[in-house]
Amino acid sequence: MAKLDLLSFDIKGAFEGDQFDRALSWLPKAEHPSVMRFKFARDRHLALANLLLRRHYFSQELQVPWFDLEFERLPAGKPILKHFESLNYDYNTSHEGDWVIFGCTKDMKIGVDAVAIDRPKKQSIDAYLKSFQPQLTHNEMHLVMDSDNEDTRLETFYQLWGCKESYTKALGLGLSLDLLKLDFANVHDTIKVRFEGEQLDNWVIYLDRLDDTTLAVVCCGYIEASMTLDLKMIEFGRSTQLLGRPSQVKNDTNIFHQIKLQDIENNEWRPRS
């Protein structure tokens, strides 16, 4: 199977007391401003967990000393690991609510997106959904509005939005891609993406829940049309929850390996103070 590693980190209670300052000290000082620039503690905690998670993963994966790892961003904002380009790693992160998620592949592209199922406060759900009509295809909008249950309509929208976000993140294009060129739909027991009308069968989309109010979408595949998915990746795609159907938290089969702060503290590649 093509390499695919997925990690998650729940910030609830992780950085209480002096734990935040201790964990911040584990990062290179050059990365501290990326955490401390945020006004609110929750945002600082999410940023810290994000930076710790990638360093924890790659130090163990590559068996490289903690502080020898360097990261940078491509012009459109996608993060990359420096100095190991020949190994063809691609990774992506996202955070929302209490969660940070991380995905890494080799020889493929990956985007991940955590999405909060937020109810609009100042307008009806249907008015809120229709405000996004310019970013949804006709088929996607039909899927959103097809349910008689407004909560299902709202969740379906967020499912689709997570698909679009994760695909654009995988390509490293950020907001420069016209979202109307992307059309996501259920095809048999999988979720497929069409780009400008052409179905891309060498991409896998996986939809899951992290908790009762947060979705996670994983999108990985090949930019090169000549590349095909192996059987295990195809089976992975078939295990997804489908669009337009209320999803459930599956603690026993969640594909994300949850990392605790203690795991990071015990990382053998992290220097001890």
C-alpha positions as a LaTeX table, in Angstrom:
\begin{tabular}{lrrr}
\hline
Residue & $x$ (\AA) & $y$ (\AA) & $z$ (\AA) \\
\hline
Met1 & 0.00 & 0.00 & 0.00 \\
Ala2 & 1.16 & 3.51 & $-0.75$ \\
Lys3 & 2.34 & 5.09 & 2.49 \\
Leu4 & $-0.38$ & 6.93 & 4.40 \\
Asp5 & 0.00 & 7.99 & 8.03 \\
Leu6 & $-2.69$ & 9.97 & 9.84 \\
Leu7 & $-2.30$ & 11.50 & 13.30 \\
Ser8 & $-4.56$ & 13.56 & 15.53 \\
Phe9 & $-4.08$ & 15.61 & 18.70 \\
Asp10 & $-6.86$ & 16.72 & 21.05 \\
Ile11 & $-5.88$ & 19.95 & 22.83 \\
Lys12 & $-8.54$ & 19.62 & 25.56 \\
Gly13 & $-6.62$ & 19.71 & 28.84 \\
Ala14 & $-3.29$ & 19.13 & 27.11 \\
Phe15 & $-1.65$ & 22.44 & 27.98 \\
Glu16 & $-2.93$ & 23.19 & 31.48 \\
Gly17 & $-0.73$ & 24.85 & 34.12 \\
Asp18 & 2.91 & 25.03 & 33.06 \\
Gln19 & 2.46 & 22.41 & 30.33 \\
Phe20 & 2.10 & 25.07 & 27.63 \\
Asp21 & 5.41 & 26.78 & 28.43 \\
Arg22 & 7.16 & 23.41 & 28.76 \\
Ala23 & 5.86 & 22.20 & 25.42 \\
Leu24 & 6.65 & 25.52 & 23.73 \\
Ser25 & 10.26 & 25.15 & 24.89 \\
Trp26 & 10.48 & 21.93 & 22.87 \\
Leu27 & 10.23 & 23.94 & 19.64 \\
Pro28 & 13.09 & 25.89 & 18.06 \\
Lys29 & 12.94 & 29.52 & 19.19 \\
Ala30 & 12.43 & 30.58 & 15.57 \\
Glu31 & 9.01 & 28.86 & 15.64 \\
His32 & 7.80 & 30.48 & 18.87 \\
Pro33 & 6.35 & 33.59 & 17.14 \\
Ser34 & 4.14 & 31.33 & 15.01 \\
Val35 & 2.49 & 30.23 & 18.27 \\
Met36 & 2.57 & 33.41 & 20.35 \\
Arg37 & 1.17 & 35.71 & 17.65 \\
Phe38 & $-2.34$ & 34.54 & 18.52 \\
Lys39 & $-4.40$ & 36.51 & 21.03 \\
Phe40 & $-6.48$ & 33.65 & 22.41 \\
Ala41 & $-5.13$ & 30.68 & 24.37 \\
Arg42 & $-7.07$ & 28.14 & 22.29 \\
Asp43 & $-5.47$ & 29.39 & 19.07 \\
Arg44 & $-2.02$ & 29.30 & 20.66 \\
His45 & $-2.66$ & 25.74 & 21.83 \\
Leu46 & $-3.74$ & 24.64 & 18.34 \\
Ala47 & $-0.71$ & 26.28 & 16.73 \\
Leu48 & 1.63 & 24.66 & 19.26 \\
Ala49 & 0.11 & 21.21 & 18.78 \\
Asn50 & 0.36 & 21.62 & 15.01 \\
Leu51 & 4.10 & 22.36 & 15.10 \\
Leu52 & 4.82 & 19.67 & 17.68 \\
Leu53 & 2.91 & 17.00 & 15.77 \\
Arg54 & 4.87 & 17.39 & 12.52 \\
Arg55 & 8.23 & 17.45 & 14.33 \\
His56 & 7.23 & 14.41 & 16.40 \\
Tyr57 & 6.22 & 12.47 & 13.30 \\
Phe58 & 9.19 & 13.22 & 11.08 \\
Ser59 & 11.84 & 12.77 & 13.77 \\
Gln60 & 10.55 & 9.24 & 14.36 \\
Glu61 & 9.82 & 8.46 & 10.72 \\
Leu62 & 13.26 & 9.55 & 9.51 \\
Gln63 & 15.14 & 8.84 & 12.76 \\
Val64 & 16.52 & 12.35 & 12.66 \\
Pro65 & 17.37 & 14.48 & 15.71 \\
Trp66 & 14.49 & 16.75 & 16.70 \\
Phe67 & 16.18 & 20.08 & 16.00 \\
Asp68 & 17.73 & 18.94 & 12.71 \\
Leu69 & 14.33 & 19.11 & 11.02 \\
Glu70 & 13.48 & 22.25 & 9.05 \\
Phe71 & 10.21 & 23.27 & 7.47 \\
Glu72 & 9.12 & 25.98 & 5.06 \\
Arg73 & 6.08 & 26.95 & 3.00 \\
Leu74 & 5.57 & 26.97 & $-0.73$ \\
Pro75 & 4.41 & 30.27 & $-2.31$ \\
Ala76 & 0.72 & 29.27 & $-2.00$ \\
Gly77 & 1.19 & 28.33 & 1.65 \\
Lys78 & 1.56 & 24.54 & 1.66 \\
Pro79 & 4.14 & 23.40 & 4.26 \\
Ile80 & 7.02 & 21.18 & 3.19 \\
Leu81 & 9.90 & 19.39 & 4.89 \\
Lys82 & 13.29 & 20.76 & 3.79 \\
His83 & 16.39 & 18.73 & 2.87 \\
Phe84 & 14.52 & 15.46 & 2.28 \\
Glu85 & 12.91 & 16.29 & $-1.07$ \\
Ser86 & 14.36 & 13.18 & $-2.72$ \\
Leu87 & 12.25 & 10.97 & $-0.43$ \\
Asn88 & 9.01 & 12.39 & $-1.93$ \\
Tyr89 & 7.20 & 12.95 & 1.35 \\
Asp90 & 4.11 & 15.12 & 1.23 \\
Tyr91 & 2.30 & 16.22 & 4.36 \\
Asn92 & $-0.52$ & 18.48 & 5.42 \\
Thr93 & $-2.13$ & 19.66 & 8.65 \\
Ser94 & $-5.38$ & 21.24 & 9.74 \\
His95 & $-6.94$ & 22.37 & 13.00 \\
Glu96 & $-10.47$ & 23.11 & 14.11 \\
Gly97 & $-12.31$ & 23.03 & 17.41 \\
Asp98 & $-10.20$ & 20.97 & 19.81 \\
Trp99 & $-8.36$ & 19.06 & 17.11 \\
Val100 & $-5.18$ & 19.15 & 15.09 \\
Ile101 & $-4.87$ & 16.54 & 12.34 \\
Phe102 & $-1.80$ & 15.55 & 10.33 \\
Gly103 & $-1.48$ & 13.43 & 7.21 \\
Cys104 & 1.64 & 12.23 & 5.40 \\
Thr105 & 2.19 & 10.20 & 2.22 \\
Lys106 & 5.10 & 9.21 & 0.02 \\
Asp107 & 5.00 & 9.58 & $-3.78$ \\
Met108 & 1.46 & 11.00 & $-3.58$ \\
Lys109 & $-0.11$ & 14.35 & $-2.72$ \\
Ile110 & $-2.23$ & 14.81 & 0.39 \\
Gly111 & $-4.54$ & 17.40 & 1.88 \\
Val112 & $-6.44$ & 17.13 & 5.16 \\
Asp113 & $-9.15$ & 19.36 & 6.54 \\
Ala114 & $-10.84$ & 19.46 & 9.93 \\
Val115 & $-14.26$ & 21.10 & 9.70 \\
Ala116 & $-16.47$ & 22.32 & 12.54 \\
Ile117 & $-20.21$ & 21.81 & 12.04 \\
Asp118 & $-21.18$ & 25.32 & 13.12 \\
Arg119 & $-24.78$ & 26.44 & 13.09 \\
Pro120 & $-25.23$ & 29.97 & 11.72 \\
Lys121 & $-26.20$ & 32.49 & 14.40 \\
Lys122 & $-27.61$ & 35.40 & 12.39 \\
Gln123 & $-29.57$ & 33.68 & 9.62 \\
Ser124 & $-31.47$ & 30.50 & 8.90 \\
Ile125 & $-29.59$ & 27.38 & 7.90 \\
Asp126 & $-31.02$ & 27.43 & 4.38 \\
Ala127 & $-30.13$ & 31.12 & 3.89 \\
Tyr128 & $-26.62$ & 30.34 & 5.08 \\
Leu129 & $-26.30$ & 27.39 & 2.71 \\
Lys130 & $-27.58$ & 29.36 & $-0.27$ \\
Ser131 & $-24.95$ & 32.03 & 0.37 \\
Phe132 & $-22.36$ & 29.44 & $-0.68$ \\
Gln133 & $-24.14$ & 28.57 & $-3.92$ \\
Pro134 & $-21.46$ & 30.37 & $-6.03$ \\
Gln135 & $-18.86$ & 27.87 & $-4.74$ \\
Leu136 & $-20.96$ & 24.72 & $-5.18$ \\
Thr137 & $-21.82$ & 22.96 & $-8.42$ \\
His138 & $-25.44$ & 22.31 & $-9.34$ \\
Asn139 & $-25.08$ & 18.64 & $-8.34$ \\
Glu140 & $-23.45$ & 19.53 & $-5.01$ \\
Met141 & $-26.15$ & 22.06 & $-4.17$ \\
His142 & $-28.81$ & 19.49 & $-5.02$ \\
Leu143 & $-27.14$ & 17.00 & $-2.67$ \\
Val144 & $-27.06$ & 19.61 & 0.11 \\
Met145 & $-30.73$ & 20.55 & $-0.22$ \\
Asp146 & $-32.00$ & 17.01 & $-0.86$ \\
Ser147 & $-32.64$ & 16.12 & 2.80 \\
Asp148 & $-35.79$ & 17.06 & 4.72 \\
Asn149 & $-33.66$ & 17.47 & 7.85 \\
Glu150 & $-31.91$ & 20.84 & 8.16 \\
Asp151 & $-29.14$ & 19.42 & 10.34 \\
Thr152 & $-28.35$ & 16.88 & 7.61 \\
Arg153 & $-28.35$ & 19.67 & 5.02 \\
Leu154 & $-25.88$ & 21.64 & 7.12 \\
Glu155 & $-23.62$ & 18.64 & 7.68 \\
Thr156 & $-23.67$ & 17.76 & 3.98 \\
Phe157 & $-22.51$ & 21.27 & 3.13 \\
Tyr158 & $-19.61$ & 21.00 & 5.56 \\
Gln159 & $-18.73$ & 17.56 & 4.19 \\
Leu160 & $-18.48$ & 19.02 & 0.69 \\
Trp161 & $-16.60$ & 22.07 & 1.88 \\
Gly162 & $-14.04$ & 19.83 & 3.60 \\
Cys163 & $-13.63$ & 17.85 & 0.37 \\
Lys164 & $-12.97$ & 21.01 & $-1.62$ \\
Glu165 & $-10.56$ & 22.39 & 0.97 \\
Ser166 & $-8.59$ & 19.15 & 1.30 \\
Tyr167 & $-8.23$ & 18.73 & $-2.48$ \\
Thr168 & $-6.98$ & 22.29 & $-3.00$ \\
Lys169 & $-4.58$ & 21.83 & $-0.07$ \\
Ala170 & $-3.27$ & 18.61 & $-1.62$ \\
Leu171 & $-2.48$ & 20.49 & $-4.82$ \\
Gly172 & $-0.90$ & 23.33 & $-2.85$ \\
Leu173 & $-3.03$ & 25.90 & $-4.67$ \\
Gly174 & $-4.75$ & 27.56 & $-1.73$ \\
Leu175 & $-7.57$ & 29.89 & $-2.74$ \\
Ser176 & $-6.37$ & 30.29 & $-6.33$ \\
Leu177 & $-8.42$ & 27.33 & $-7.60$ \\
Asp178 & $-11.96$ & 27.99 & $-8.82$ \\
Leu179 & $-14.04$ & 25.75 & $-6.54$ \\
Leu180 & $-16.73$ & 25.40 & $-9.21$ \\
Lys181 & $-14.27$ & 23.33 & $-11.24$ \\
Leu182 & $-14.48$ & 20.68 & $-8.51$ \\
Asp183 & $-17.54$ & 18.46 & $-8.25$ \\
Phe184 & $-17.70$ & 15.88 & $-5.45$ \\
Ala185 & $-20.26$ & 13.09 & $-5.42$ \\
Asn186 & $-20.93$ & 9.59 & $-4.13$ \\
Val187 & $-20.10$ & 6.98 & $-6.75$ \\
His188 & $-21.20$ & 3.55 & $-5.54$ \\
Asp189 & $-19.43$ & 3.13 & $-2.18$ \\
Thr190 & $-16.84$ & 5.87 & $-2.64$ \\
Ile191 & $-16.57$ & 9.65 & $-2.90$ \\
Lys192 & $-15.21$ & 10.82 & $-6.25$ \\
Val193 & $-14.04$ & 14.19 & $-7.51$ \\
Arg194 & $-14.53$ & 15.54 & $-11.00$ \\
Phe195 & $-12.27$ & 18.32 & $-12.23$ \\
Glu196 & $-13.77$ & 20.30 & $-15.09$ \\
Gly197 & $-16.10$ & 17.36 & $-15.71$ \\
Glu198 & $-13.45$ & 14.62 & $-15.75$ \\
Gln199 & $-13.58$ & 12.04 & $-12.95$ \\
Leu200 & $-10.20$ & 11.61 & $-11.27$ \\
Asp201 & $-9.98$ & 7.93 & $-10.38$ \\
Asn202 & $-6.44$ & 8.19 & $-9.01$ \\
Trp203 & $-7.60$ & 10.21 & $-6.00$ \\
Val204 & $-9.05$ & 8.90 & $-2.72$ \\
Ile205 & $-11.40$ & 10.93 & $-0.55$ \\
Tyr206 & $-12.08$ & 9.76 & 2.98 \\
Leu207 & $-14.66$ & 11.38 & 5.27 \\
Asp208 & $-14.87$ & 10.74 & 9.01 \\
Arg209 & $-15.76$ & 12.38 & 12.32 \\
Leu210 & $-13.35$ & 13.39 & 15.05 \\
Asp211 & $-16.10$ & 14.14 & 17.56 \\
Asp212 & $-19.77$ & 15.10 & 17.61 \\
Thr213 & $-19.14$ & 18.54 & 16.08 \\
Thr214 & $-15.99$ & 18.11 & 13.98 \\
Leu215 & $-15.51$ & 16.37 & 10.63 \\
Ala216 & $-12.23$ & 15.28 & 9.08 \\
Val217 & $-11.56$ & 14.86 & 5.36 \\
Val218 & $-8.49$ & 13.21 & 3.84 \\
Cys219 & $-7.78$ & 13.64 & 0.14 \\
Cys220 & $-4.76$ & 11.95 & $-1.43$ \\
Gly221 & $-3.76$ & 10.89 & $-4.89$ \\
Tyr222 & $-1.65$ & 11.55 & $-7.94$ \\
Ile223 & $-1.42$ & 14.65 & $-10.09$ \\
Glu224 & $-0.01$ & 12.57 & $-12.96$ \\
Ala225 & $-2.86$ & 11.01 & $-14.94$ \\
Ser226 & $-0.74$ & 7.93 & $-15.69$ \\
Met227 & $-0.49$ & 6.93 & $-12.01$ \\
Thr228 & $-3.06$ & 4.54 & $-10.53$ \\
Leu229 & $-4.10$ & 3.67 & $-6.99$ \\
Asp230 & $-3.08$ & 0.34 & $-5.52$ \\
Leu231 & $-5.73$ & $-2.06$ & $-4.21$ \\
Lys232 & $-5.28$ & $-1.13$ & $-0.56$ \\
Met233 & $-5.77$ & 2.57 & $-1.31$ \\
Ile234 & $-8.90$ & 1.69 & $-3.28$ \\
Glu235 & $-10.20$ & $-0.27$ & $-0.28$ \\
Phe236 & $-9.35$ & 2.67 & 1.97 \\
Gly237 & $-11.53$ & 4.87 & $-0.22$ \\
Arg238 & $-14.37$ & 2.37 & 0.02 \\
Ser239 & $-14.33$ & 2.58 & 3.82 \\
Thr240 & $-15.35$ & 6.24 & 3.84 \\
Gln241 & $-18.58$ & 7.62 & 5.20 \\
Leu242 & $-20.57$ & 8.94 & 2.25 \\
Leu243 & $-21.71$ & 12.46 & 1.46 \\
Gly244 & $-25.20$ & 13.50 & 2.45 \\
Arg245 & $-25.52$ & 10.95 & 5.23 \\
Pro246 & $-25.24$ & 11.83 & 8.92 \\
Ser247 & $-21.82$ & 10.65 & 10.05 \\
Gln248 & $-20.96$ & 9.09 & 13.36 \\
Val249 & $-17.89$ & 9.01 & 15.58 \\
Lys250 & $-16.25$ & 5.58 & 15.18 \\
Asn251 & $-13.87$ & 5.35 & 18.10 \\
Asp252 & $-13.05$ & 1.71 & 17.39 \\
Thr253 & $-12.18$ & 2.24 & 13.72 \\
Asn254 & $-10.99$ & 5.85 & 13.60 \\
Ile255 & $-8.20$ & 6.08 & 11.03 \\
Phe256 & $-6.33$ & 8.79 & 12.94 \\
His257 & $-3.74$ & 7.64 & 15.45 \\
Gln258 & $-4.25$ & 9.93 & 18.42 \\
Ile259 & $-1.05$ & 11.37 & 19.86 \\
Lys260 & $-0.87$ & 12.60 & 23.46 \\
Leu261 & 1.50 & 15.22 & 24.85 \\
Gln262 & 3.20 & 12.43 & 26.80 \\
Asp263 & 4.02 & 10.67 & 23.53 \\
Ile264 & 5.79 & 13.77 & 22.28 \\
Glu265 & 7.60 & 14.26 & 25.58 \\
Asn266 & 8.85 & 10.67 & 25.39 \\
Asn267 & 10.03 & 10.95 & 21.78 \\
Glu268 & 13.56 & 9.51 & 21.81 \\
Trp269 & 14.71 & 12.01 & 19.16 \\
Arg270 & 13.73 & 15.03 & 21.25 \\
Pro271 & 16.62 & 16.35 & 23.36 \\
Arg272 & 16.13 & 16.39 & 27.11 \\
Ser273 & 16.66 & 19.69 & 28.89 \\
\hline
\end{tabular}
